[in-house]
Amino acid sequence: MKKIENNLKKIRNAIDLIDTQLVRLFNERARNVLKVKAVKAKDDLHFYAPHREMEVYRRVTRLNKGPFSSEALKAIFSEIMSASLALESRLKIAYFGQVGTNTHIAALQKFGSSSLYTPGFTLKDVFLEVERGRAHYGVVPIENSTEGTINHTLDLFVESDLKICSEIYTPITYTLMSKSGDASKVKRVYSHPQALGQCRVWLEANLPGIKIVESANTAKAAQTAASEPAAAAIAPDMAAKLYSLKPIAKRIEDMQDNYTRFLVIGRTNAEKSGNDKTSAMVSIKDKVGALFALLHPFEKRGLNLTSIESRPSRKKAWDYYFFIDFLGHVSDPKVQEALKEIEKAALTVKVLGSYPRSES
């Protein structure tokens, strides 16, 4: 027994020594961050740089030899960078929904726990917080891999001058939770329509005939379930902890490979990172071949379109805006050529942002 204790003591002493070195290195890194702040202040540059964030993650992944996974190291460095940004100026982040929603989780994933967070009851609220300078950035959902595009987010870009600065892909998992944790006591299930849609098959198979009630968001559903003994909520795991609920069943989403894409919106353009995506909004003339004229410039230059969505302009019947995502940065010569060619055939071309493409 004494030998085991001695071995453990040696290992723990080695860990303590490493921790001592880490504290010293973290603070050395912080001092260099403050030097960056001083340089940026002279040229009035913004302190958050999505392209630099992506460079750090790529380098960490490249250097990693285990046993930590690259995802675990990225999470650690996310917190380090969050704390570093707080040294320069604590970021204020607006997000759609309330504490415990998937958008809140995505915002934490991107900006870490050292940032300040403010919820927006509607998507418009998030845009307004950033437009009026009350938040540095906003986080809003744009599409889900099973339920499709969030159209209202697209519509808000029509009138807004905000830019897309970054994107976040977050795996979406749902838990059925209630005050008792007992499925037999459940008479009603609350959740957001998107979450209900993503768990439809599970609900029909496991809770047939149960009353389904739509909520403004998943956290609101959890909050309601916490006050109603006969109610349950479908929400992320975090909501169970926040609202003192017990899980009934986990991972109840119908498709296990379920992701939601979120956008980070801000007032500044992101610099080129080397692996970028551009989003643009285009309105075209109502004539034969107009859509071909919109898409052909991309095909001709080998630019890969990753998404195209149409939305009514609300100005006149059958008049549409097209929202296009494609690979490349607006500073790339091929992208500039394609956009110039499209402008000749289009009524409006608005670049919504060029930003680092998510690599997770």
C-alpha positions in Angstrom: 0.0 0.0 0.0 2.8 2.4 0.9 4.5 1.7 -2.5 1.2 2.6 -4.3 1.0 5.8 -2.3 4.6 6.7 -3.1 3.9 6.1 -6.8 0.8 8.2 -6.8 2.7 11.0 -5.0 5.4 11.0 -7.7 2.8 11.2 -10.5 0.8 13.9 -8.7 4.0 15.9 -8.1 4.8 15.6 -11.8 1.2 16.9 -12.6 1.7 19.8 -10.2 4.9 20.7 -11.9 3.2 20.7 -15.3 0.4 22.8 -13.9 2.9 25.3 -12.6 4.4 25.5 -16.1 1.0 25.9 -17.6 0.1 28.8 -15.4 3.3 30.5 -16.3 2.8 29.9 -20.0 -0.9 31.0 -19.9 0.1 34.3 -18.4 3.0 34.7 -20.8 0.5 34.1 -23.6 -1.8 36.7 -22.0 0.9 39.3 -21.9 1.4 38.8 -25.7 -2.3 39.2 -26.2 -2.1 42.6 -24.5 0.7 43.5 -26.9 -1.7 42.6 -29.8 -4.3 44.8 -28.1 -1.9 47.8 -28.1 -1.0 47.3 -31.8 -4.7 47.0 -32.8 -5.6 50.1 -30.8 -3.2 52.2 -32.8 -4.8 51.2 -36.1 -8.3 51.0 -34.7 -8.6 47.3 -35.6 -11.3 45.1 -34.1 -10.1 42.7 -31.4 -12.0 39.6 -32.4 -10.5 38.0 -35.5 -12.4 34.9 -36.8 -9.5 34.1 -39.3 -7.0 34.1 -36.5 -9.3 31.9 -34.3 -9.4 29.4 -37.2 -5.6 29.4 -37.5 -5.2 28.6 -33.8 -7.6 25.6 -34.1 -5.9 24.3 -37.2 -2.5 24.5 -35.6 -3.7 22.8 -32.4 -5.2 20.0 -34.5 -2.0 19.6 -36.5 0.2 19.5 -33.4 -2.0 17.1 -31.4 -0.6 13.6 -30.8 -3.1 12.5 -28.1 -4.3 11.2 -25.8 -6.6 14.3 -25.9 -8.9 14.4 -28.9 -8.6 17.4 -31.2 -12.1 18.4 -30.2 -11.2 18.4 -26.5 -8.2 20.5 -27.2 -10.2 22.9 -29.3 -12.7 23.3 -26.4 -9.8 24.1 -24.1 -8.3 26.7 -26.5 -11.8 28.2 -27.0 -11.8 29.0 -23.3 -8.2 30.3 -23.4 -9.1 32.6 -26.3 -12.3 33.7 -24.6 -10.3 34.7 -21.5 -7.7 36.4 -23.7 -10.4 38.5 -25.5 -11.7 39.5 -22.1 -8.3 41.0 -21.3 -8.7 43.3 -24.3 -12.4 44.0 -24.0 -15.1 41.6 -22.7 -17.2 40.6 -25.7 -21.0 41.1 -25.5 -22.9 38.4 -27.4 -26.6 38.5 -28.2 -28.2 35.2 -29.1 -31.7 34.0 -30.0 -33.8 32.4 -27.3 -32.9 32.1 -23.7 -30.4 30.4 -21.4 -30.2 26.6 -22.2 -31.4 26.8 -25.8 -29.2 25.3 -28.7 -28.4 28.8 -29.8 -27.1 29.7 -26.3 -25.0 26.5 -26.4 -23.6 27.4 -29.8 -22.7 30.9 -28.6 -20.8 29.4 -25.6 -19.1 27.0 -28.0 -17.8 29.9 -30.1 -17.1 32.6 -27.6 -16.5 30.7 -24.3 -17.5 31.5 -20.8 -15.6 34.7 -20.4 -17.9 36.6 -22.7 -21.1 38.4 -21.6 -24.3 37.0 -23.1 -27.7 38.6 -23.6 -30.8 36.7 -24.9 -33.0 38.0 -27.6 -36.7 37.0 -27.5 -36.9 37.2 -31.3 -34.4 36.9 -34.1 -35.1 40.6 -34.9 -34.0 41.5 -31.3 -30.6 39.9 -31.9 -30.1 41.9 -35.1 -31.1 45.1 -33.3 -28.8 44.5 -30.4 -25.8 44.3 -32.8 -27.0 47.0 -35.1 -27.3 49.5 -32.2 -24.0 48.6 -30.7 -25.3 47.0 -27.6 -23.7 43.8 -28.5 -20.5 43.1 -30.4 -21.9 40.0 -32.1 -25.0 38.0 -32.5 -25.6 34.3 -32.9 -28.7 33.2 -34.9 -29.7 29.8 -36.3 -29.8 29.5 -40.1 -30.5 25.9 -41.0 -30.9 22.4 -39.6 -29.8 19.3 -41.4 -33.2 17.6 -41.0 -35.7 20.5 -40.9 -34.1 22.8 -43.4 -33.6 26.6 -43.5 -34.8 29.1 -40.9 -36.5 31.5 -43.4 -37.0 34.4 -41.0 -33.2 34.7 -40.5 -32.8 35.0 -44.2 -35.5 37.7 -44.4 -33.8 39.8 -41.8 -30.7 40.2 -44.0 -32.7 41.9 -46.7 -32.9 45.2 -44.7 -29.9 44.8 -42.4 -26.4 46.0 -43.1 -24.9 43.5 -40.6 -22.2 41.0 -41.9 -21.8 37.3 -41.4 -18.5 37.0 -39.6 -18.4 33.2 -38.8 -20.4 30.1 -38.8 -20.9 27.4 -36.2 -22.0 23.8 -36.7 -23.4 22.2 -33.6 -24.6 18.6 -33.1 -28.2 18.7 -31.9 -29.3 16.1 -29.3 -32.5 16.2 -27.3 -33.7 14.8 -24.0 -37.2 14.2 -22.8 -37.3 15.6 -19.2 -39.8 16.3 -16.5 -40.0 17.1 -12.8 -40.4 13.5 -11.7 -38.4 11.8 -14.5 -41.3 9.3 -14.7 -42.8 8.8 -18.2 -46.0 7.3 -16.9 -46.9 10.7 -15.3 -46.5 12.7 -18.5 -49.8 14.1 -20.0 -48.3 16.9 -22.1 -45.0 17.5 -24.0 -43.7 21.0 -24.6 -41.0 22.0 -27.1 -40.1 24.3 -30.0 -41.7 23.3 -33.3 -38.2 22.5 -34.8 -37.4 20.2 -31.9 -40.8 18.5 -32.1 -40.2 17.9 -35.8 -36.8 16.4 -35.2 -38.3 14.0 -32.6 -41.6 13.2 -34.3 -40.9 9.5 -34.9 -39.7 8.9 -31.4 -42.8 10.6 -29.9 -45.2 8.6 -32.1 -43.5 5.3 -31.1 -43.0 6.0 -27.4 -45.7 8.5 -26.4 -48.7 7.9 -28.7 -51.7 10.0 -28.0 -49.8 12.4 -25.7 -50.8 16.1 -26.2 -48.1 18.1 -27.9 -47.8 21.8 -27.1 -45.5 24.2 -29.0 -43.2 26.6 -27.1 -41.3 29.7 -28.1 -38.0 27.8 -27.6 -36.8 24.6 -25.9 -35.6 26.4 -22.7 -39.1 27.9 -22.3 -40.5 24.4 -22.7 -38.3 23.2 -19.9 -39.3 26.1 -17.7 -42.9 25.3 -18.2 -42.4 21.6 -17.5 -40.7 22.6 -14.2 -43.9 24.2 -13.1 -46.4 21.5 -14.3 -46.1 18.0 -12.6 -47.9 16.3 -15.6 -45.7 18.0 -18.2 -42.5 17.0 -19.9 -40.2 19.0 -22.2 -38.0 18.2 -25.1 -34.8 20.2 -24.7 -31.0 20.0 -24.6 -29.4 18.4 -21.6 -28.3 21.8 -20.2 -31.9 22.8 -19.7 -32.5 19.9 -17.3 -29.7 21.2 -15.0 -30.9 24.8 -15.3 -34.5 24.0 -14.5 -34.1 21.1 -12.0 -35.6 18.5 -14.3 -34.9 14.8 -14.5 -34.2 13.0 -17.8 -36.8 10.5 -18.9 -35.0 9.5 -22.2 -31.9 10.9 -23.9 -30.9 11.1 -27.6 -34.5 11.0 -28.8 -33.9 12.8 -32.0 -35.0 10.8 -35.0 -31.7 11.3 -36.9 -28.5 10.8 -35.0 -26.5 12.8 -37.5 -28.5 16.0 -36.7 -26.7 19.3 -36.9 -27.8 23.0 -36.8 -25.8 25.7 -38.5 -25.6 29.0 -36.7 -24.3 32.4 -38.0 -22.3 34.9 -36.1 -23.4 38.4 -37.2 -21.4 41.6 -36.6 -20.6 45.0 -38.0 -17.2 44.2 -39.5 -16.0 42.0 -42.3 -13.9 38.9 -41.6 -10.4 38.6 -43.1 -9.4 35.8 -45.5 -8.5 32.5 -43.6 -7.7 30.3 -46.6 -10.8 28.1 -46.2 -13.7 30.5 -46.6 -17.3 30.7 -47.5 -19.2 33.7 -49.0 -22.9 34.4 -48.6 -24.7 36.7 -51.0 -28.3 37.9 -51.7 -29.4 38.4 -55.3 -32.6 39.6 -56.9 -32.9 38.8 -60.6 -34.9 40.2 -63.5 -38.1 38.3 -64.3 -37.2 36.9 -67.7 -36.3 33.6 -69.4 -32.9 32.3 -68.4 -32.5 34.7 -65.5 -31.7 31.9 -63.0 -29.2 30.3 -65.4 -27.5 33.7 -65.7 -27.2 33.8 -61.9 -25.7 30.4 -61.6 -23.5 30.1 -64.7 -20.8 32.6 -63.5 -20.0 30.2 -60.6 -19.9 27.1 -62.7 -17.7 28.8 -65.3 -15.1 29.6 -62.7 -15.3 26.3 -60.7 -16.8 27.9 -57.6 -18.6 25.4 -55.5 -22.2 26.5 -54.5 -23.1 24.9 -51.1 -26.6 26.4 -50.8 -29.2 28.3 -52.7 -32.6 29.4 -51.2 -35.3 31.6 -52.6 -37.5 34.0 -50.5 -40.4 36.3 -51.6 -39.3 39.9 -51.8 -42.6 41.0 -50.3 -42.6 43.9 -52.7 -44.7 42.4 -55.5 -46.1 39.0 -56.4 -43.7 36.4 -57.7 -40.7 38.6 -57.1 -37.9 36.7 -55.2 -34.5 37.1 -53.6 -32.0 34.3 -53.9 -29.6 33.6 -51.0 -26.5 31.8 -52.2 -23.6 30.3 -50.3 -20.4 29.4 -52.1 -16.8 28.5 -51.3 -14.2 31.3 -51.6 -13.6 34.8 -50.2 -14.9 38.0 -51.6 -11.2 39.1 -52.1 -10.5 36.1 -54.4 -10.1 37.2 -58.0 -12.5 34.5 -59.3 -15.1 35.4 -56.8 -14.9 39.1 -57.8 -15.2 38.2 -61.4 -18.3 36.0 -60.8 -20.0 38.8 -58.8 -19.3 41.4 -61.4 -20.8 39.2 -64.1 -23.9 38.5 -62.0 -24.3 42.3 -61.3 -24.9 42.8 -65.1 -27.8 40.4 -65.1 -29.2 41.1 -61.6 -31.3 43.8 -60.1 -29.5 43.6 -56.7 -26.3 41.9 -55.5 -25.5 42.1 -51.8 -22.6 40.3 -50.2 -23.7 39.3 -46.7 -20.2 38.3 -45.7 -17.1 36.2 -46.4 -16.0 34.2 -43.3 -14.0 31.2 -42.2 -15.7 27.9 -43.2 -16.5 25.7 -40.2 -14.2 22.8 -40.0 -16.1 20.8 -37.3 
